Amino acid sequence: MDHIDQSRLLALDNDGQQAMAAAARHAIAYRATLDAGDVVPRMRPAEMVGRFDADLPEAGQDALTVIEDLARQATDGIHGHASPRFFGYVCGGSMPVGAAADFLVTAWGQNSASSWESPSVAIIEQTLCRWCLDLLGLPAPCGVGVVTGGTVANAQAIMAARDALLARQGWDVGERGLFGAPEFPVLIGADAHSAPLAGLRYTGLGIGRAARVATDDQGRIRIDALQAALDGCDAPPLVILQAGQINTGAFDPFAEAIPLIHDRGGWAHVDGAFGLWVHAVPELRHRLAGVDGADSWAVDLHKWLNAPYDAGLCILRDRAALVGAMTARGAYLPEVGATWEPSDTTLELSRRARGVPSYAILRHLGAAGVRAMIARHCALAAYLAARLKGQNGVTVLNDVVSNQVAIACRDDAQTVAVLDRVQARGKVYPSHGEWRGRKIIRASIINHATDRADIDLLADEILTACSATA
Ligand SMILES: Cc1ncc(COP(=O)(O)O)c(C=O)c1O
């Protein structure tokens, strides 16, 4: 140890503590501006290059300076995704209690792979999973992986489904791989999100090989088309359904579809990245009737639960199938099944304690608070549609059944002009999209802090831009 200068070590320690305090101060100051400030970043990527894209410095800097500089330099390029007036994509608002719990996660620096490495995290995440199954109205014995988001949740579920369907045909994918394996059909709705399609690619099932099932005007699979596709299947299929179409928020007809899939011995998977949360609300649950009959579900925590990025759940009715598809075991790790291990149900071994912020949010809101938030967002989406319909040549293209509103102006050129204008003003931020061959302005009502005044501002901004571009 004589080569280490002890006084320098002590100084570094103090520096680290000051850096953490500064980060918390900057974080709080940033969040305080979100309610009032513009939603769009002041600087675009090309302008940020000059601030960050330098050569790696040979000499280091003290931690406090790094954090102070970072906060000062980065804020101009931060998009207001956490703002109550951000309606783009499908972005949850990163609730303060979740963000605060995330500070703790980072400070604890836990490798949360196992219960004996991190007892607190394992039990917190196990409890989170139990609470979410209960809230979402899914069967209690399901297996759950706390993953990075909807894309990975879909991919993990598809992987487990693939292994299970091939095991039923006597083929062990883990041992023998996919070359030479028996085939099984894959069916997916024509208006599915790109995430489960990516899952088909990651799992070697192929995007082009999947049969696309025709959908109706809201993007829901048509039962007659599903029946015809199932009639053509020569082996039990994997069928990918959807709770919450990205443009319309619509739900597939689960109560009819899932029994048909099961009659063929198939596996029903549901991509419910945001929409599955509607099943948590007793008064709205009928809109997804039968969704709890599926074999697997993908759902995000960083969307409608408003957890900070990145967090989602991969849920399987058959926990053993999920553990079997995910688990890697070494001599130094516990025996599979002996205890509840966070890494048994996720692709990663070493992993961040990413369930802790969601657990904190659930404790903060309570079950009643989550249900009220989701119901309020659905009501606000309906209110937005009512404010816009028929005004200044605006049409709402979807039946508003959840939190997504697909808005079109007189023609595509005006829709694009209106969206450009609204985004450039930066008071609110809806995003672009396309639905049934038309350009749309897509509004997603999903931020925990969004209220009626924010929706009124969004409607006013769109209608004013319509007048200006008429
Ligand atoms: C329906 C649907 N599925 C999957 C995803 C992908 O989720 P993530 O971005 O969390 O990976 C999204 C994202 O918007 C989505 O809306």
The ligand as an ORCA input file, in Angstrom:
! r2SCAN-3c Opt
* xyz 0 1
  C     -47.094     -2.320    -28.429
  C     -45.624     -2.191    -28.114
  N     -44.866     -3.307    -28.022
  C     -43.554     -3.240    -27.741
  C     -42.922     -2.036    -27.556
  C     -41.446     -2.004    -27.282
  O     -41.219     -1.705    -25.933
  P     -39.804     -1.128    -25.433
  O     -39.620      0.162    -26.168
  O     -39.997     -0.973    -23.971
  O     -38.756     -2.133    -25.764
  C     -43.669     -0.857    -27.643
  C     -43.024      0.470    -27.474
  O     -43.625      1.498    -27.684
  C     -45.056     -0.933    -27.913
  O     -45.824      0.165    -27.987
*
